[in-house]
Amino acid sequence: MARRFIVEADGGSRGNPGPAGYGAAVLDPQTGETLAEAAEYIGTATNNVAEYKGLIAGLRAASALDPEAQVAVRMDSKLVIEQMSGRWKIKHPDMRPLAAEAKSVFPPGQVTYQWIPREQNKHADRLANEAMDAGKRGEQWQPKVPPGGTLATAAPEAPAPADDALAEPAATASPSVGWGSADLGAPTTFVLLRHGETPLTPEKRFSGSGGTDPVLSEIGRHQAERVASALAARGTIQAIVTSPLRRCRETADLVAARLGLDARVDEGLRETDFGAWEGLTFAEVKERYPDDLAAWLASSKAAPTGGGESFAAVARRVALSRDKLIARYAGRTVLVVTHVTPIKTLVRLALGAPPESLFRMELSAASLSALAYYGDGNASLRLLNETSHLR
């Protein structure tokens, strides 16, 4: 299981340009322990150059501890965060080589970026000012934290608490072992995103994997952009996996572009094949195929008319994809972009609920849900049908 680090970095210039320095700290996200510090006086430079150099120093310090680690960078520099996330172009020639150097420290996909207010970045700011003060005295800044150690003086500042249910769970224990009585390591978290609206969505028509494979509507693209902004602000997503159907791939691609990640396709996440019911409303199916519909509602093993897929069959392939994704992304937070039935199925399986529970959940277009999977095989539902980001 890959280790996780938080890197907090900052830089400053007393004059902009003027005497400048940077500071960076590597923190343990579970305990808040300071694992390494870096700071340096760099002579005359701008704020932005100092901030980038702080980022590079923080990433290098994290890499020295574990080059395979997953790193969450937190800085109060909007410029650096947006440029490194790929949302802003790097126009200044002095910034381009620094950004390239920062990207070279870890392979793509191992680093995420989050903007934080300045008051939450006091540790790195203090280090940057210590470095500038040392430079003013003609001295070199000296670290107080040995690599992998703890602060030799004051206790470390803990990272700011997560502000929503999409952040990694604070407890690392499964509910089955006494609400925190056993440490099972960080859970694997699935943030489940239903795709944005298509032309069929407002008409409530059956739209599975055996139909026309519709694209997002204009409203659906707007919804995907809104959820991308919300997820970028939270800064917790480390990987993206999507259903192969176009409405999901379009949604995933919009989010991936905003987060600076790639979206990986998983065939097992496709929607149910609704057979002859594809494109029809519930009322139309009830009128044309009343007996088949009644059987489908009564049993998870019954399939829609015309060679459709039963919920039992969907559950088998979704569970297989779930297990593969948990193994591949152990201890990480993964955005899973999929459809109504796969999301409801994952929730049902996590809760140990009966098949009929699928008909008792509401999932809006572009809604978010979240499940945490623990090392002992247990799971917990942390969020269902969250839509506040769409308002």
Long-range contacts (C-beta under 8 A, 24 or more apart in sequence): 1-185, 1-186, 1-330, 1-331, 2-66, 2-68, 2-69, 2-70, 2-330, 2-331, 2-332, 3-65, 3-66, 3-68, 3-69, 3-70, 4-29, 4-30, 4-69, 4-70, 4-71, 4-72, 4-186, 4-331, 5-29, 5-35, 5-62, 5-65, 5-66, 5-69, 5-70, 5-71, 5-72, 6-71, 6-72, 6-73, 6-74, 6-159, 7-55, 7-58, 7-59, 7-61, 7-62, 7-71, 7-72, 7-73, 7-74, 8-58, 8-73, 8-74, 8-75, 8-116, 8-121, 8-123, 8-124, 8-159, 9-51, 9-54, 9-55, 9-57, 9-58, 9-73, 9-75, 9-124, 10-51, 10-54, 10-75, 10-76, 10-77, 10-121, 10-124, 10-125, 10-127, 10-128, 11-47, 11-48, 11-49, 11-50, 11-51, 11-52, 11-53, 11-54, 11-77, 11-128, 12-47, 12-50, 12-125, 12-128, 12-129, 12-132, 13-45, 13-46, 13-47, 13-49, 13-50, 14-132, 15-44, 16-46, 16-47, 17-44, 17-45, 17-46, 18-44, 19-43, 19-44, 19-132, 19-135, 19-136, 20-44, 20-45, 20-46, 20-47, 20-49, 20-50, 20-132, 21-50, 21-128, 21-129, 21-130, 21-131, 21-132, 21-134, 21-135, 21-141, 22-50, 22-51, 22-53, 22-54, 22-57, 22-127, 22-128, 22-131, 23-54, 23-123, 23-124, 23-125, 23-126, 23-127, 23-128, 23-129, 23-130, 23-131, 24-54, 24-55, 24-57, 24-58, 24-61, 24-124, 24-127, 25-58, 25-123, 25-124, 25-127, 25-145, 26-58, 26-61, 26-62, 26-65, 27-156, 27-159, 29-72, 29-159, 29-168, 30-172, 30-186, 31-158, 32-156, 32-157, 32-158, 32-159, 33-150, 33-156, 34-123, 34-145, 34-150, 34-151, 34-156, 35-65, 35-145, 35-147, 35-148, 35-149, 36-61, 36-62, 36-64, 36-65, 36-143, 36-145, 36-146, 36-147, 36-148, 37-61, 37-127, 37-143, 37-144, 37-145, 38-127, 38-143, 39-127, 39-128, 39-130, 39-131, 39-141, 39-143, 40-131, 40-140, 40-141, 41-131, 41-132, 41-134, 41-135, 41-136, 41-140, 41-141, 43-135, 46-94, 48-77, 48-79, 48-80, 48-92, 48-94, 48-95, 49-94, 49-95, 49-98, 50-128, 51-75, 51-77, 51-79, 51-80, 52-80, 52-95, 52-98, 52-99, 52-102, 53-98, 54-124, 54-128, 55-80, 55-84, 55-102, 56-98, 56-101, 56-102, 56-105, 58-124, 59-102, 59-105, 59-106, 59-111, 60-105, 61-147, 62-106, 63-105, 63-106, 64-147, 65-147, 65-148, 67-106, 68-110, 69-106, 69-110, 70-110, 70-111, 70-112, 70-238, 70-331, 70-332, 71-106, 71-110, 71-111, 71-112, 72-111, 72-112, 72-114, 72-235, 72-236, 73-111, 73-112, 73-113, 73-114, 74-114, 74-115, 74-116, 74-120, 74-121, 74-159, 74-235, 75-113, 75-115, 75-116, 75-121, 75-124, 76-115, 76-116, 76-117, 76-118, 76-120, 76-121, 76-125, 77-115, 78-115, 81-113, 81-114, 81-115, 82-115, 84-113, 84-260, 85-113, 85-232, 85-258, 85-259, 85-260, 86-257, 86-260, 87-232, 87-258, 87-260, 108-262, 109-238, 109-239, 109-261, 109-262, 112-235, 112-236, 112-237, 112-238, 112-259, 113-235, 113-260, 114-233, 114-234, 114-235, 115-233, 115-235, 116-160, 120-160, 122-157, 123-156, 123-157, 162-236, 163-234, 164-234, 165-370, 165-382, 165-383, 165-386, 166-191, 166-231, 166-234, 166-236, 166-333, 166-368, 166-370, 166-382, 166-383, 167-234, 167-236, 168-236, 168-333, 169-372, 169-380, 169-382, 173-374, 174-374, 174-375, 174-376, 174-378, 174-380, 175-378, 175-380, 176-376, 176-378, 177-376, 184-374, 184-375, 184-376, 185-331, 185-375, 186-331, 187-331, 187-372, 187-373, 187-374, 187-375, 188-325, 188-326, 188-329, 188-330, 188-331, 188-332, 188-334, 188-372, 188-373, 189-236, 189-332, 189-333, 189-334, 189-370, 189-371, 189-372, 189-373, 189-382, 190-322, 190-325, 190-334, 190-336, 190-346, 190-370, 190-371, 190-372, 190-373, 191-231, 191-236, 191-237, 191-333, 191-334, 191-335, 191-336, 191-368, 191-369, 191-370, 192-336, 192-338, 192-343, 192-346, 192-347, 192-368, 192-369, 192-370, 192-371, 193-227, 193-251, 193-252, 193-255, 193-335, 193-336, 193-337, 193-338, 193-366, 193-367, 193-368, 194-338, 194-339, 194-340, 194-343, 194-363, 194-364, 194-365, 194-366, 194-367, 195-220, 195-224, 195-243, 195-245, 195-247, 195-248, 195-250, 195-251, 195-337, 195-338, 195-339, 195-365, 195-366, 196-220, 196-221, 196-222, 196-223, 196-224, 196-227, 196-247, 196-250, 196-251, 196-365, 196-366, 197-223, 197-365, 197-366, 198-247, 200-279, 201-365, 203-281, 204-281, 204-282, 205-279, 205-280, 205-281, 206-274, 206-277, 206-278, 206-279, 206-280, 206-281, 206-282, 206-285, 206-304, 207-271, 207-274, 207-278, 207-279, 208-271, 208-272, 208-273, 208-274, 208-278, 208-308, 208-309, 208-339, 208-341, 209-245, 209-270, 209-271, 209-272, 209-273, 209-309, 210-273, 210-274, 210-275, 210-278, 210-308, 210-309, 211-274, 211-278, 211-279, 212-278, 212-279, 213-245, 213-246, 213-247, 214-246, 214-247, 215-246, 215-247, 215-250, 216-246, 216-247, 216-250, 216-251, 220-247, 220-250, 220-251, 220-365, 220-366, 221-250, 221-254, 223-365, 223-366, 223-390, 224-250, 224-251, 224-254, 224-255, 224-366, 225-254, 225-258, 226-366, 226-389, 226-390, 227-251, 227-255, 227-366, 227-368, 227-389, 227-390, 228-254, 228-255, 228-257, 228-258, 228-259, 229-258, 229-389, 230-368, 230-389, 231-255, 231-258, 231-259, 231-335, 232-258, 232-259, 236-333, 237-261, 237-333, 237-334, 237-335, 238-329, 238-332, 238-333, 238-334, 239-264, 239-329, 239-332, 239-333, 239-334, 239-335, 240-264, 240-334, 240-335, 240-337, 241-265, 241-266, 241-269, 241-325, 241-334, 241-335, 241-336, 241-337, 242-266, 242-269, 242-336, 242-337, 242-338, 243-269, 243-270, 243-271, 243-337, 243-338, 243-339, 243-342, 244-269, 244-270, 245-270, 245-271, 245-339, 248-337, 248-338, 248-339, 249-337, 251-337, 251-366, 252-335, 252-337, 255-335, 255-337, 263-337, 266-321, 266-324, 266-325, 267-321, 268-317, 268-318, 268-320, 268-321, 268-324, 269-318, 269-321, 269-336, 269-337, 269-338, 269-339, 269-342, 270-338, 270-339, 270-342, 271-338, 271-339, 271-340, 271-341, 271-342, 272-304, 272-308, 272-309, 272-311, 272-314, 272-339, 272-341, 273-304, 273-307, 273-308, 273-309, 274-304, 274-308, 274-309, 275-303, 275-304, 275-305, 275-306, 275-307, 275-308, 275-309, 276-304, 276-305, 276-306, 276-308, 277-304, 277-305, 277-306, 277-308, 297-359, 300-355, 300-356, 300-358, 311-341, 311-345, 311-355, 311-358, 312-355, 314-341, 314-342, 314-345, 315-345, 315-348, 315-349, 315-355, 318-342, 318-345, 318-346, 318-349, 319-345, 319-349, 322-346, 322-349, 322-373, 326-373, 343-369, 346-371, 347-371, 347-381, 347-384, 349-379, 350-379, 350-380, 350-381, 351-381, 361-385, 364-390, 366-390
